[in-house]
Amino acid sequence: MIMKKIFAFAVLCCTATMSFAQQNSDMIDMKKHHIVLQFSDGDSESQASVTAQVKNILNAWPNAEIEVVCHGPGLDLLTTAGSKSSSALKELAAKGVIFSACNNTMRKRNLKKEDLLSEVRIVPSAMVQLATRQEEGWAYMKGGH
């Protein structure tokens, strides 16, 4: 009889724990996370994808510090002429997301600071920026498709 009660109690505890875990699977993590995303795609779908990915991260981790480093064709996301997601970019920048343009790509494409959206900062090299962030302990992700 005692064994049956112990077993029933154990089953009840496991069921309650599983139910609590399922109910709280959407819990927001308030920890300070650091994420650097590499973005190198030029098409509008990829631009929409990377901004949606950043929004999804912030929904789960509102205190996350995020930097999107753009180079190659991905630099279009940051230009006044090529960005198809400028409103989403402005919204994310207002939430503290950093958008960085590779100066090497800018020189190669003859772009100047004035060609970029006002929220963008310039880094000397996308590859060096990505490596630096990883050395600082930031998680690396490839953004877009």
N, C-alpha and C positions, 0 to 999 in steps of 0.2 A: 504494500500500500504506500509506504514512504517513497519507494522508488518511482511509483506512478506519479506521485505528487511532484517529485523532483524533476521527472521527465516533462511533466506538463508545464512546470514553471520555466524550465529551460526553453521549451518550444515557445512559450508566451514571450519570454525575453528576446529570443531571436526574431520572432515575428514583429515585435514592437520596434526593435532596432532596425530591421529591414524597412519597415514602414516609415520610420523617421528618416532614414537615409534617402528613401525615394522621394519623400516630401521635400527634402532639403537639397536635392540634386541641383537646384537652380540657385543655391546660396551664393551670394556675392562674396568674393574674396577681397578683403580690404588691405591685404598685404601690399607692400611697395614692390612691384615687379618692374624689371627693366627689359625692354624688347627692342631690338633693332631689326627692321625689315629691309631687305634688299629689293629694289624694284627696278626692272630693266626692260619691261614690255611697253610698246608704244601704242597698242590698240585701245580703243575706248572701253571694250569689255574688261580688259585687265585693269584699267584705271578704276572702273566702278568696283571691280573685285577687290582691289587692294584697300580702297577706302571702306568698303563693307567689312573687310577683315579687321581693320583697325577699330571700327565701330563695335564689332562683336567682342573684341578683346576688352574694350573699355566697358561694355555692358557687364561682363563677368568680373573684370578687375578695374574698377573705377580709379584706383590710385596708381595704375600702371604708368610708367614713364616710357613713351614710345617715340622712336625716331624712324622715319622712312627715308632711306638713302636712295636717291634716284641717279641713274647713270644710263648711258647709251640711249636707246629709244625711250626708256622709262622717264627720261628728263622731260618729255612732252607733258607729263602730269603736272609739272611745275611751271610751265610757260604760259604766258597770256594767250599766245596763239594756238597752242596745242592741247591745253587741258580741257577734257570733256567732263571733269569732275571738280571744277574749281569751287563750286558752292559747298560740296562735301569737304573739300580740303580746307576751306576757310572755317567751316564749322568745327572740324577736328583741331585745327590750329588754335582756335579759341579755347579748346579744352586742354591745351598744353602739348599737343602732339607736335613734334619737330619734323619739318620736311627739309631735307638737305639735298642740294644740287651739287653734283660733281663738277668741279672747276675744269678738270681735264676734258670732260665731255663738252662743257661750254666752249672751251677754246677750240676744240675740234669742229664744233658746229657754228662757230663765230657768234655765240650768244653773249649778251651782256646782262648785268644785274637788272637793267630796265626791262629785259625780256621775260623776267620771272615774275610770278605772282608775289605780292608784297609780303606774304607770310613765310617766304622761303629764305633759308640761309644757305650760304655757299661753303662747301668744304673743299680743301685742296684736291682730295682724291677719294672717290667712293670706296675703293678697295682698302685704303688705309683707314678710313673712318669705320668701316665694318670690322676690320681687324682690331682697331683700338677699342671699340665698344665691347667686342668679345673678350679682349684682354681685361677689360674692366668688370667682367662678369655678366654682361648683358646676354640674354638669350637671342640667338640668331634665327631668323625665319626668312624664307623667300616669299615675297608678296606677289599677288596677282594670280595668274593661271599657271 
